[in-house]
Amino acid sequence: MYEIIYDKRILKDIKKIPSKKLKIIFEKIEHLKKNPKKKGIKKLLGFDGYRMQVGEYRVLFQIDTKRKIIKIFRIKHRKEVYRKLK
């Protein structure tokens, strides 16, 4: 089972998301612990990471398979999430 850690930027990201949506997002993130490369998870192009779609929001994360860690580094609306990614 993987451990999930959050980047400090997440606090800023989640302030803009309604609480009902946040609950669903964090439930989906918990499911990543068992299988972070499950169906629906896509590799990011041009960047080391993956994305998970939760409604109109995207959760961006990196996977360290050796240490069994998933680092969540962005949770934003689909229109904003890929801006200033690099």
C-alpha positions as CSV (number, residue, x, y, z in Angstrom):
1,M,0.0,0.0,0.0
2,Y,1.2,3.5,-0.9
3,E,1.6,6.4,1.5
4,I,0.1,9.8,0.3
5,I,1.9,13.0,0.9
6,Y,0.7,16.5,-0.1
7,D,2.8,19.4,-1.4
8,K,2.4,22.7,0.5
9,R,0.7,24.3,-2.5
10,I,-2.3,22.1,-2.0
11,L,-3.6,24.3,0.8
12,K,-3.8,27.2,-1.6
13,D,-5.5,25.0,-4.2
14,I,-8.2,23.6,-2.0
15,K,-9.4,27.0,-0.6
16,K,-11.0,27.6,-4.0
17,I,-12.9,24.3,-4.2
18,P,-16.4,23.8,-2.7
19,S,-16.5,21.5,0.3
20,K,-18.8,18.9,-1.3
21,K,-16.4,18.6,-4.2
22,L,-13.4,18.4,-1.8
23,K,-14.9,15.4,0.0
24,I,-15.3,13.5,-3.3
25,I,-11.7,14.5,-4.4
26,F,-10.2,13.2,-1.2
27,E,-12.1,10.0,-1.3
28,K,-10.7,9.3,-4.8
29,I,-7.2,10.2,-3.6
30,E,-7.6,7.6,-0.8
31,H,-8.3,4.9,-3.5
32,L,-4.9,5.7,-5.0
33,K,-3.2,4.0,-2.0
34,K,-4.1,0.6,-3.3
35,N,-3.4,1.1,-7.0
36,P,-2.0,4.4,-8.2
37,K,-2.0,3.4,-11.9
38,K,-5.5,2.1,-12.0
39,K,-7.9,2.6,-15.0
40,G,-8.5,6.3,-15.7
41,I,-5.1,7.5,-14.5
42,K,-3.1,9.1,-17.3
43,K,0.6,10.0,-17.6
44,L,1.2,13.7,-18.1
45,L,2.9,14.7,-21.3
46,G,6.1,16.6,-21.0
47,F,6.2,16.3,-17.2
48,D,7.0,13.6,-14.7
49,G,3.7,12.8,-13.2
50,Y,0.1,11.5,-13.6
51,R,-3.4,13.0,-13.4
52,M,-6.6,11.8,-12.1
53,Q,-9.9,13.3,-13.2
54,V,-12.6,14.0,-10.6
55,G,-15.5,15.7,-12.3
56,E,-14.2,19.0,-13.5
57,Y,-11.2,18.9,-11.2
58,R,-7.8,17.3,-11.8
59,V,-5.5,15.8,-9.2
60,L,-1.8,15.8,-10.3
61,F,0.6,13.6,-8.6
62,Q,4.0,11.8,-8.8
63,I,4.6,8.1,-7.9
64,D,7.7,6.9,-6.2
65,T,7.4,3.1,-6.6
66,K,10.6,2.3,-4.7
67,R,9.5,4.1,-1.5
68,K,5.8,3.5,-2.1
69,I,4.9,7.2,-2.0
70,I,2.4,9.2,-3.9
71,K,3.0,12.9,-3.8
72,I,-0.1,15.1,-4.7
73,F,1.2,18.4,-6.0
74,R,-1.9,20.1,-7.6
75,I,-5.7,19.9,-7.2
76,K,-7.3,22.5,-9.5
77,H,-10.1,23.0,-11.9
78,R,-9.5,21.5,-15.3
79,K,-9.2,25.0,-16.9
80,E,-6.5,26.1,-14.6
81,V,-4.5,23.0,-13.6
82,Y,-2.0,22.8,-16.4
83,R,-1.0,26.5,-16.4
84,K,2.5,27.2,-15.0
85,L,3.1,23.5,-14.5
86,K,6.7,23.4,-15.7
